[in-house]
Amino acid sequence: MDSLRVLTYNISGQNTSALAPPGFGTAAKCAAVAAEVLRHAPHLLTLQEVFLQAREPLAAALRDAGFELCGETPSHCGMIQLWALASLRAQALRAVGPVAVARLPLPLPGGAGNGHGGAAAGGDGGYLYFAGCHLEPFAEGAGRRLKQIKAALRCLPPRGRVVLAGDCNMRNAENRSVAELGLGDAFLQLQSPRDANFTWNTRTNLYYGDDTRQYTARYDRVLLRGLEATQLRLVADQPRTPGGGDYLSDHFGLLATLRLSEQPPGSPPLALRASAGPEEDGSDGGGDDLGLFGLH
């Protein structure tokens, strides 16, 4: 196994779609979220907007599937959680604001993600750092989001291999600032695949009902240092009922397949560019209308 699969998903707490069938409550949603996650067989998982009612049902399902909780911290909206397969021996490291960090010893068991063999050990003694985040919301939060990422990176070895995944709440205008921190963006590394572009799409996902303001955005991201993305796909981007509109969350999940890079950790990322391919619409002009959506 030469690849490492990382999944990030903002589950929107115990909320359910306005178009969900009658009787589809918290228990049913938790079971459906767990089933959707496990269907994609990730090695590493970060969840956002985990609230008390959903915490234990989700935890039970993930532990039964061989996952261990390796990090947790509050954000502006619910908890951020980190999960890893037990075989990866992940250890909770710290929380830095709305970023939870764990570390995994390298090389990974079974060759997971070790596409370049001897490149497994970085300049940090041989660890991979896995971080999950739910950054500051709204267009005007760009400066604070950058500070939140910088604060987390300051707590890590400067040449350590890093996966930072989660609901970053970012806009395309922020791409260059992130790249200048030495972080690659899985989406940009893969030449901006159109089928993985929008993790928020209220044109198709009327989670909050018919009066939902319709726009698209790439809020959820997988940022990398010392790793390369080989594949990226959306998760839970189809309604549960064929032909219906009952999505599991207001966000779609994002599954990245990664390998350790031959490029030394801490070098400039593979692509430093400000464009993210197809433009999001409404991400900068009041797209986060709290009265319609709540927090992202």
Residue frames as qw, qx, qy, qz and C-alpha x, y, z in Angstrom:
[[0.000, 0.890, 0.457, 0.000, 0.00, 0.00, 0.00],
 [0.520, 0.106, 0.047, 0.846, 1.78, 3.08, -1.29],
 [0.080, -0.544, -0.218, -0.806, -0.84, 5.73, -0.54],
 [0.122, -0.258, -0.657, 0.698, -2.23, 7.51, 2.50],
 [0.133, -0.585, -0.588, -0.543, -5.91, 8.45, 2.44],
 [0.112, -0.198, -0.455, 0.861, -7.01, 11.50, 4.44],
 [0.110, -0.616, -0.662, -0.412, -10.66, 12.51, 4.77],
 [0.027, -0.120, -0.369, 0.921, -12.02, 15.79, 6.12],
 [0.203, -0.517, -0.713, -0.427, -15.73, 16.37, 6.69],
 [0.186, -0.067, 0.347, -0.917, -17.71, 19.15, 8.34],
 [0.107, -0.291, -0.947, -0.087, -20.76, 17.17, 9.45],
 [0.294, -0.423, -0.169, -0.841, -22.95, 20.12, 10.55],
 [0.302, -0.226, 0.650, -0.660, -23.42, 18.66, 14.01],
 [0.275, 0.241, 0.915, -0.172, -26.64, 16.80, 14.66],
 [0.417, 0.477, 0.020, -0.774, -28.51, 19.01, 12.18],
 [0.514, 0.239, 0.791, 0.230, -30.37, 17.38, 9.32],
 [0.072, 0.089, 0.491, 0.864, -31.33, 18.66, 5.90],
 [0.434, 0.229, 0.234, -0.839, -34.59, 20.54, 5.53],
 [0.688, 0.262, -0.414, -0.535, -35.33, 17.96, 2.83],
 [0.042, 0.210, -0.962, 0.172, -34.57, 14.92, 4.99],
 [0.512, -0.326, -0.687, -0.399, -37.42, 12.40, 5.28],
 [0.588, -0.600, 0.111, -0.531, -39.56, 12.42, 8.45],
 [0.929, -0.365, 0.061, -0.033, -37.97, 10.52, 11.30],
 [0.768, 0.339, -0.203, 0.504, -34.40, 11.02, 10.10],
 [0.402, -0.910, 0.026, -0.098, -32.92, 12.31, 13.35],
 [0.129, -0.827, 0.546, -0.046, -29.57, 12.48, 15.12],
 [0.700, -0.260, 0.665, 0.010, -29.09, 8.74, 15.56],
 [0.790, 0.484, 0.366, 0.090, -29.84, 8.02, 11.93],
 [0.336, 0.918, -0.202, 0.065, -27.58, 10.85, 10.79],
 [0.352, -0.703, 0.619, 0.000, -24.65, 9.64, 12.92],
 [0.782, 0.015, 0.619, 0.071, -25.01, 6.14, 11.51],
 [0.669, 0.706, 0.213, 0.096, -25.14, 7.51, 7.97],
 [0.080, 0.925, -0.369, 0.029, -22.09, 9.75, 8.50],
 [0.539, -0.492, 0.682, 0.045, -20.08, 6.85, 9.94],
 [0.799, 0.276, 0.527, 0.083, -21.10, 4.58, 7.07],
 [0.510, 0.858, 0.010, 0.069, -20.15, 7.21, 4.48],
 [0.146, -0.839, 0.524, 0.000, -16.76, 7.79, 6.10],
 [0.632, -0.304, 0.712, 0.042, -15.96, 4.10, 6.40],
 [0.794, 0.521, 0.312, -0.031, -17.05, 3.43, 2.82],
 [0.439, 0.860, -0.234, 0.111, -14.05, 5.48, 1.67],
 [0.927, -0.173, -0.121, 0.310, -11.61, 3.63, 3.96],
 [0.159, 0.883, -0.282, 0.341, -9.46, 6.58, 5.07],
 [0.688, 0.002, -0.520, 0.507, -6.36, 6.10, 7.16],
 [0.199, -0.184, -0.363, 0.891, -6.73, 9.54, 8.76],
 [0.100, -0.688, -0.628, -0.349, -9.95, 11.44, 9.43],
 [0.098, -0.123, -0.356, 0.921, -10.79, 14.89, 10.71],
 [0.095, -0.673, -0.702, -0.212, -14.36, 15.91, 11.53],
 [0.044, 0.108, -0.186, 0.976, -15.65, 19.39, 12.23],
 [0.505, -0.229, -0.017, -0.832, -18.80, 20.59, 14.00],
 [0.538, -0.177, -0.822, 0.055, -19.08, 17.55, 16.23],
 [0.392, -0.497, 0.195, -0.749, -21.54, 18.36, 19.00],
 [0.346, -0.294, 0.774, -0.441, -22.35, 16.45, 22.17],
 [0.809, 0.166, 0.330, -0.457, -25.34, 14.53, 20.83],
 [0.815, 0.516, -0.239, -0.113, -23.33, 13.23, 17.88],
 [0.006, 0.730, -0.672, 0.126, -20.04, 12.64, 19.68],
 [0.530, -0.280, 0.775, -0.203, -20.63, 9.25, 21.29],
 [0.848, 0.362, 0.341, -0.181, -22.54, 7.55, 18.45],
 [0.569, 0.765, -0.302, 0.000, -19.84, 8.57, 15.98],
 [0.127, -0.665, 0.716, -0.170, -17.03, 7.57, 18.33],
 [0.740, -0.099, 0.630, -0.213, -18.52, 4.12, 18.89],
 [0.835, 0.522, 0.149, -0.086, -18.83, 3.45, 15.16],
 [0.398, 0.805, -0.429, 0.100, -15.30, 4.65, 14.41],
 [0.340, -0.551, 0.734, -0.203, -13.72, 2.70, 17.25],
 [0.849, 0.102, 0.486, -0.181, -15.52, -0.44, 16.11],
 [0.763, 0.645, -0.004, 0.045, -13.87, 0.09, 12.72],
 [0.846, -0.033, -0.050, 0.530, -10.37, 0.29, 14.20],
 [0.226, 0.718, -0.041, 0.657, -9.96, 4.05, 14.60],
 [0.521, -0.457, -0.448, 0.565, -8.56, 5.84, 17.63],
 [0.011, -0.978, -0.163, -0.127, -9.26, 9.44, 18.65],
 [0.727, -0.049, -0.081, 0.680, -5.93, 11.26, 18.50],
 [0.192, -0.017, -0.062, 0.979, -6.93, 14.88, 18.95],
 [0.100, -0.738, -0.647, -0.163, -9.84, 17.15, 19.78],
 [0.215, -0.206, -0.207, 0.932, -10.33, 20.88, 20.30],
 [0.236, 0.745, 0.547, -0.301, -13.23, 23.36, 20.22],
 [0.284, 0.212, 0.374, 0.857, -13.78, 25.81, 17.38],
 [0.235, 0.029, 0.071, -0.969, -16.21, 28.68, 16.82],
 [0.766, 0.028, -0.112, -0.633, -18.81, 26.00, 16.01],
 [0.986, -0.093, -0.031, -0.135, -18.56, 22.62, 17.72],
 [0.632, -0.556, 0.498, 0.208, -15.56, 20.36, 18.13],
 [0.543, 0.620, -0.539, -0.172, -12.77, 19.38, 15.77],
 [0.855, -0.308, 0.412, -0.057, -11.75, 15.74, 16.01],
 [0.315, 0.596, -0.711, -0.201, -8.77, 13.77, 14.68],
 [0.916, -0.095, 0.342, -0.188, -9.06, 10.03, 14.11],
 [0.280, 0.602, -0.719, -0.205, -6.43, 7.59, 12.88],
 [0.911, -0.001, -0.393, -0.126, -6.34, 3.86, 12.31],
 [0.722, -0.657, 0.214, -0.014, -4.86, 2.25, 15.40],
 [0.907, 0.091, 0.145, 0.385, -2.12, 0.63, 13.31],
 [0.403, 0.746, -0.039, 0.528, -0.68, 4.09, 12.58],
 [0.630, -0.356, -0.401, 0.562, 0.14, 4.65, 16.29],
 [0.093, 0.672, 0.102, 0.727, -0.90, 8.30, 16.17],
 [0.425, -0.401, -0.541, 0.605, -0.43, 10.35, 19.32],
 [0.039, -0.944, -0.296, -0.142, -2.28, 13.51, 20.28],
 [0.574, 0.190, -0.164, 0.780, 0.26, 16.31, 20.38],
 [0.092, -0.327, -0.325, 0.883, -1.43, 19.64, 21.14],
 [0.214, 0.786, 0.560, 0.150, -4.22, 22.01, 20.24],
 [0.270, -0.177, 0.050, 0.945, -3.42, 25.49, 18.94],
 [0.380, 0.236, 0.006, -0.894, -6.62, 27.49, 18.82],
 [0.815, 0.267, 0.198, -0.474, -8.99, 25.84, 16.33],
 [0.633, 0.497, -0.586, -0.091, -6.30, 23.40, 15.17],
 [0.839, -0.398, 0.353, -0.111, -5.76, 19.96, 16.73],
 [0.411, 0.666, -0.619, -0.066, -2.43, 18.26, 16.01],
 [0.923, -0.249, 0.291, -0.027, -1.31, 14.64, 16.24],
 [0.166, 0.692, -0.664, -0.229, 1.88, 12.94, 15.10],
 [0.984, 0.100, 0.084, -0.120, 2.53, 9.56, 13.50],
 [0.485, -0.562, 0.578, 0.339, 5.90, 7.79, 13.50],
 [0.690, 0.629, -0.265, -0.242, 7.55, 7.21, 10.12],
 [0.245, 0.008, -0.666, -0.704, 7.82, 5.05, 8.17],
 [0.687, -0.055, 0.159, -0.707, 4.12, 4.28, 8.21],
 [0.547, -0.110, 0.826, -0.082, 3.18, 0.61, 8.68],
 [0.660, 0.428, 0.617, 0.027, 2.60, -1.42, 5.56],
 [0.401, 0.065, 0.418, 0.813, 4.23, 1.27, 3.45],
 [0.121, 0.824, 0.552, -0.035, 1.17, 3.53, 3.66],
 [0.106, 0.990, 0.049, -0.077, 2.00, 6.70, 1.81],
 [0.496, -0.627, 0.441, 0.407, 5.70, 5.80, 1.60],
 [0.762, 0.632, 0.139, -0.039, 5.81, 6.17, -2.15],
 [0.422, 0.795, -0.385, 0.203, 9.45, 7.23, -2.06],
 [0.882, -0.081, -0.386, 0.256, 10.75, 4.73, 0.46],
 [0.617, -0.120, -0.307, 0.715, 13.82, 6.31, 1.96],
 [0.015, 0.457, 0.067, 0.887, 12.20, 9.72, 1.83],
 [0.519, -0.611, -0.584, -0.129, 10.04, 8.74, 4.78],
 [0.540, -0.547, -0.318, 0.555, 12.16, 10.34, 7.45],
 [0.184, 0.906, 0.127, 0.361, 12.05, 14.12, 7.47],
 [0.353, 0.482, -0.400, 0.695, 14.19, 16.61, 9.30],
 [0.495, -0.549, 0.177, -0.650, 12.18, 16.16, 12.49],
 [0.292, -0.322, 0.852, -0.291, 13.31, 12.71, 13.59],
 [0.140, -0.033, -0.938, -0.316, 10.80, 10.82, 11.48],
 [0.214, 0.451, 0.720, -0.482, 7.24, 11.94, 12.19],
 [0.014, -0.424, -0.564, -0.708, 4.27, 12.90, 10.10],
 [0.071, 0.233, 0.480, -0.843, 2.15, 15.65, 11.65],
 [0.085, -0.480, -0.766, -0.420, -1.60, 15.44, 11.10],
 [0.034, 0.215, 0.361, -0.907, -3.65, 18.52, 11.91],
 [0.013, 0.599, 0.748, 0.285, -7.38, 19.13, 11.67],
 [0.097, -0.144, -0.169, 0.970, -8.87, 22.61, 11.68],
 [0.077, 0.767, 0.616, 0.163, -12.03, 24.71, 11.57],
 [0.374, -0.006, -0.045, 0.926, -10.73, 28.19, 10.90],
 [0.102, 0.429, 0.284, -0.851, -12.28, 31.61, 11.36],
 [0.404, 0.568, 0.702, 0.148, -15.44, 32.05, 9.25],
 [0.222, 0.911, 0.263, -0.225, -16.56, 34.80, 6.86],
 [0.635, 0.642, 0.040, 0.428, -14.72, 36.69, 4.13],
 [0.055, -0.895, 0.230, -0.379, -13.44, 39.30, 6.57],
 [0.799, -0.541, 0.261, -0.014, -11.76, 36.56, 8.63],
 [0.821, 0.494, -0.199, 0.205, -8.93, 36.04, 6.12],
 [0.149, 0.718, -0.506, 0.455, -6.27, 37.71, 8.26],
 [0.615, -0.452, 0.501, -0.409, -7.24, 35.74, 11.32],
 [0.985, 0.139, 0.060, -0.082, -7.27, 32.47, 9.38],
 [0.630, 0.597, -0.375, 0.326, -3.70, 33.10, 8.29],
 [0.175, -0.633, 0.557, -0.509, -2.67, 33.82, 11.88],
 [0.859, -0.230, 0.314, -0.333, -4.34, 30.59, 13.04],
 [0.935, 0.316, -0.112, 0.119, -2.36, 28.55, 10.51],
 [0.348, 0.682, -0.455, 0.456, 0.89, 30.34, 11.37],
 [0.487, -0.569, 0.471, -0.466, 0.36, 29.69, 15.09],
 [0.970, -0.056, 0.197, -0.134, -0.08, 25.97, 14.44],
 [0.800, 0.497, -0.208, 0.265, 2.98, 25.77, 12.18],
 [0.018, 0.760, -0.476, 0.442, 5.15, 27.53, 14.78],
 [0.700, -0.431, 0.469, -0.323, 4.53, 24.60, 17.12],
 [0.967, 0.180, 0.177, 0.032, 5.83, 22.07, 14.59],
 [0.602, -0.339, 0.412, 0.594, 9.35, 21.31, 13.35],
 [0.260, 0.697, -0.158, -0.649, 10.08, 23.67, 10.45],
 [0.306, 0.388, -0.752, -0.436, 10.99, 20.75, 8.18],
 [0.401, 0.070, 0.868, -0.284, 8.39, 18.30, 9.43],
 [0.127, -0.196, -0.785, -0.574, 5.95, 16.62, 7.07],
 [0.245, 0.240, 0.494, -0.799, 2.49, 18.08, 7.64],
 [0.099, -0.436, -0.755, -0.479, -1.08, 17.34, 6.59],
 [0.126, 0.245, 0.412, -0.868, -3.43, 20.16, 7.60],
 [0.145, -0.307, -0.778, -0.529, -7.01, 19.35, 6.63],
 [0.015, -0.485, -0.702, 0.521, -10.40, 20.73, 7.52],
 [0.148, 0.864, 0.454, 0.160, -12.96, 23.45, 7.03],
 [0.501, -0.094, -0.020, 0.860, -10.53, 26.26, 6.31],
 [0.115, 0.848, 0.420, -0.301, -13.29, 28.72, 5.33],
 [0.329, -0.428, 0.337, 0.771, -10.87, 30.08, 2.72],
 [0.548, 0.774, 0.159, -0.275, -11.44, 32.00, -0.49],
 [0.824, 0.404, 0.114, 0.381, -9.36, 31.82, -3.66],
 [0.150, 0.906, -0.167, 0.358, -7.81, 35.19, -2.85],
 [0.578, -0.709, 0.386, -0.124, -6.06, 33.53, 0.13],
 [0.978, 0.170, -0.013, 0.117, -4.28, 30.85, -1.91],
 [0.541, 0.626, -0.317, 0.465, -1.00, 32.70, -2.33],
 [0.314, -0.707, 0.410, -0.484, -0.73, 33.62, 1.36],
 [0.915, -0.259, 0.271, -0.151, -1.03, 29.94, 2.28],
 [0.885, 0.379, -0.074, 0.260, 1.49, 28.87, -0.36],
 [0.238, 0.763, -0.359, 0.482, 3.97, 31.43, 0.96],
 [0.621, -0.583, 0.418, -0.316, 3.88, 29.58, 4.29],
 [0.034, 0.420, -0.901, -0.106, 5.36, 26.56, 2.49],
 [0.546, 0.176, 0.751, -0.327, 2.07, 24.66, 2.29],
 [0.118, 0.020, -0.746, -0.655, 0.91, 23.02, -0.90],
 [0.619, 0.164, 0.288, -0.712, -2.79, 22.72, -1.65],
 [0.499, 0.049, 0.858, 0.114, -3.87, 19.23, -2.77],
 [0.516, 0.717, 0.429, -0.191, -6.41, 20.78, -5.14],
 [0.248, 0.893, -0.268, -0.264, -3.81, 22.98, -6.83],
 [0.341, -0.454, 0.793, 0.221, -1.21, 20.20, -6.94],
 [0.486, 0.248, 0.831, 0.109, -3.69, 18.21, -9.02],
 [0.084, 0.074, 0.478, 0.871, -4.31, 21.07, -11.47],
 [0.355, 0.135, 0.251, -0.890, -7.64, 22.15, -9.97],
 [0.023, -0.193, -0.942, -0.274, -9.86, 19.16, -10.80],
 [0.356, -0.239, -0.184, -0.884, -13.34, 20.47, -11.55],
 [0.694, -0.336, -0.571, -0.282, -15.07, 17.49, -9.96],
 [0.620, -0.375, -0.510, 0.464, -13.45, 18.29, -6.59],
 [0.208, 0.435, -0.017, 0.876, -13.74, 22.06, -6.70],
 [0.353, -0.475, 0.048, -0.805, -16.72, 23.07, -4.59],
 [0.288, -0.121, -0.886, 0.343, -17.13, 21.57, -1.14],
 [0.181, 0.479, 0.513, -0.689, -19.96, 24.05, -0.53],
 [0.051, -0.081, -0.643, -0.760, -22.61, 24.12, -3.26],
 [0.280, 0.377, 0.632, -0.617, -26.01, 25.47, -2.30],
 [0.448, 0.285, -0.413, -0.740, -27.06, 25.43, -5.93],
 [0.604, 0.011, -0.755, -0.256, -27.55, 21.68, -5.61],
 [0.430, -0.219, -0.777, 0.404, -27.54, 21.18, -1.83],
 [0.299, -0.582, -0.121, -0.746, -30.56, 23.04, -0.42],
 [0.438, -0.095, -0.785, 0.427, -29.70, 21.92, 3.10],
 [0.008, -0.237, -0.475, 0.847, -31.45, 24.90, 4.67],
 [0.369, 0.614, 0.628, -0.305, -34.53, 24.79, 2.45],
 [0.501, 0.642, 0.457, 0.357, -35.77, 26.54, -0.65],
 [0.007, 0.998, 0.036, 0.059, -34.74, 30.01, 0.58],
 [0.736, -0.393, 0.235, 0.499, -31.06, 29.00, 0.76],
 [0.233, 0.873, -0.251, -0.348, -28.89, 31.56, -1.06],
 [0.946, 0.222, 0.190, 0.142, -27.29, 29.66, -3.90],
 [0.205, 0.875, -0.440, -0.011, -23.52, 29.90, -4.33],
 [0.957, 0.068, -0.195, 0.201, -20.40, 27.76, -4.46],
 [0.133, -0.872, 0.439, -0.171, -17.11, 27.85, -2.54],
 [0.792, 0.197, -0.531, 0.228, -14.03, 25.76, -1.79],
 [0.453, -0.773, 0.232, -0.378, -14.06, 26.10, 1.97],
 [0.879, -0.364, 0.308, -0.008, -12.66, 22.65, 2.80],
 [0.472, 0.758, -0.450, 0.019, -9.02, 21.97, 1.96],
 [0.929, -0.255, 0.065, 0.259, -6.10, 19.60, 2.38],
 [0.160, 0.925, -0.332, 0.092, -2.84, 21.51, 2.81],
 [0.977, -0.035, -0.027, 0.210, 0.49, 19.71, 2.63],
 [0.025, 0.863, -0.504, 0.004, 4.17, 20.00, 3.42],
 [0.168, -0.446, 0.879, 0.026, 6.48, 17.18, 2.41],
 [0.505, 0.251, 0.823, -0.069, 3.64, 15.24, 0.76],
 [0.178, 0.148, -0.520, -0.822, 2.05, 15.17, -2.69],
 [0.661, 0.270, 0.438, -0.547, -1.57, 14.58, -3.60],
 [0.115, -0.103, 0.868, 0.473, -2.23, 11.88, -6.19],
 [0.181, -0.455, -0.762, -0.424, -6.03, 11.98, -6.09],
 [0.127, 0.117, 0.423, -0.890, -8.81, 14.16, -4.68],
 [0.242, -0.372, -0.752, -0.487, -12.53, 13.55, -4.61],
 [0.424, -0.334, 0.163, -0.826, -15.66, 14.84, -2.94],
 [0.182, -0.141, -0.949, 0.215, -17.42, 12.74, -0.31],
 [0.056, 0.569, 0.715, -0.403, -21.15, 12.78, 0.53],
 [0.071, 0.303, -0.215, -0.926, -21.81, 15.00, -2.47],
 [0.328, -0.199, -0.735, -0.559, -24.92, 13.07, -3.49],
 [0.583, -0.321, 0.172, -0.726, -28.33, 13.08, -1.77],
 [0.335, -0.160, 0.893, -0.253, -29.20, 10.05, 0.34],
 [0.616, 0.444, 0.598, -0.257, -32.41, 9.54, -1.60],
 [0.373, 0.069, 0.611, 0.695, -31.82, 9.16, -5.35],
 [0.039, 0.572, 0.528, 0.626, -33.40, 12.12, -7.05],
 [0.393, -0.827, -0.394, 0.083, -33.96, 13.83, -3.71],
 [0.220, 0.792, -0.195, 0.535, -32.16, 16.68, -1.99],
 [0.716, -0.684, 0.044, -0.132, -31.41, 15.20, 1.43],
 [0.553, 0.530, -0.501, 0.403, -27.65, 15.63, 1.78],
 [0.717, -0.358, -0.499, 0.329, -25.95, 14.61, 5.03],
 [0.410, -0.546, -0.162, 0.713, -24.39, 18.03, 5.68],
 [0.274, 0.926, 0.088, -0.245, -24.24, 21.54, 4.31],
 [0.003, -0.724, 0.626, 0.289, -20.63, 20.76, 3.36],
 [0.938, 0.248, -0.238, -0.049, -19.32, 17.96, 1.18],
 [0.738, -0.542, 0.326, 0.236, -16.40, 15.96, 2.51],
 [0.447, 0.786, -0.419, -0.086, -13.01, 15.78, 0.81],
 [0.923, -0.225, 0.278, 0.138, -10.88, 12.66, 0.41],
 [0.277, 0.837, -0.461, -0.102, -7.22, 13.09, -0.55],
 [0.976, -0.025, 0.047, 0.209, -4.87, 10.30, -1.54],
 [0.045, -0.936, 0.348, -0.004, -1.30, 11.25, -0.67],
 [0.920, 0.058, -0.165, 0.350, 2.26, 10.03, -0.85],
 [0.498, -0.719, 0.107, 0.474, 5.40, 11.24, 0.85],
 [0.490, 0.870, -0.064, -0.003, 7.30, 13.59, -1.41],
 [0.811, 0.104, -0.048, 0.574, 10.91, 13.38, -2.55],
 [0.131, 0.747, -0.035, 0.650, 10.96, 17.15, -2.21],
 [0.376, -0.028, -0.637, 0.672, 12.56, 18.06, 1.14],
 [0.247, -0.784, -0.567, 0.057, 9.96, 19.22, 3.68],
 [0.277, -0.748, -0.101, 0.595, 10.03, 22.97, 4.03],
 [0.288, -0.026, 0.508, 0.811, 10.85, 23.59, 0.37],
 [0.376, 0.223, -0.058, -0.898, 8.51, 25.79, -1.66],
 [0.684, 0.246, 0.613, -0.310, 5.33, 23.91, -2.56],
 [0.544, 0.184, 0.696, 0.431, 4.91, 22.28, -5.96],
 [0.181, 0.598, 0.474, 0.620, 2.74, 25.07, -7.30],
 [0.163, -0.472, -0.342, 0.796, 2.66, 28.64, -6.11],
 [0.011, -0.287, -0.511, -0.810, -0.24, 30.33, -7.82],
 [0.231, 0.092, 0.407, -0.879, -3.21, 32.39, -6.82],
 [0.621, 0.059, -0.328, -0.709, -5.82, 30.88, -9.13],
 [0.449, -0.088, 0.843, -0.284, -7.87, 27.89, -7.99],
 [0.104, 0.209, 0.881, 0.411, -9.36, 27.05, -11.37],
 [0.178, -0.616, -0.592, -0.488, -13.11, 27.58, -11.60],
 [0.011, -0.309, 0.335, -0.890, -14.01, 30.56, -9.46],
 [0.114, -0.457, -0.806, 0.359, -16.23, 30.25, -6.46],
 [0.077, -0.532, -0.323, -0.779, -19.22, 32.59, -6.61],
 [0.514, -0.722, -0.216, -0.410, -20.44, 34.62, -3.70],
 [0.783, -0.226, -0.405, 0.414, -17.50, 33.84, -1.46],
 [0.393, -0.010, -0.203, 0.897, -16.50, 37.43, -0.91],
 [0.174, -0.270, -0.154, -0.934, -19.73, 39.37, -1.14],
 [0.558, -0.186, 0.327, -0.739, -21.81, 38.36, 1.83],
 [0.635, 0.098, -0.713, -0.281, -21.80, 34.68, 0.98],
 [0.350, -0.108, -0.838, 0.405, -21.79, 33.74, 4.66],
 [0.389, -0.448, -0.103, -0.798, -25.22, 35.05, 5.56],
 [0.002, 0.106, -0.858, 0.503, -25.58, 33.98, 9.16],
 [0.557, 0.118, 0.310, -0.762, -29.31, 34.42, 9.00],
 [0.804, 0.281, -0.298, -0.432, -29.59, 31.75, 6.33],
 [0.768, 0.285, -0.569, 0.064, -26.85, 29.26, 7.05],
 [0.776, -0.620, 0.073, 0.094, -25.38, 29.60, 10.52],
 [0.182, -0.785, 0.548, 0.225, -21.61, 29.28, 10.83],
 [0.827, 0.436, -0.341, -0.100, -19.48, 27.28, 8.45]]
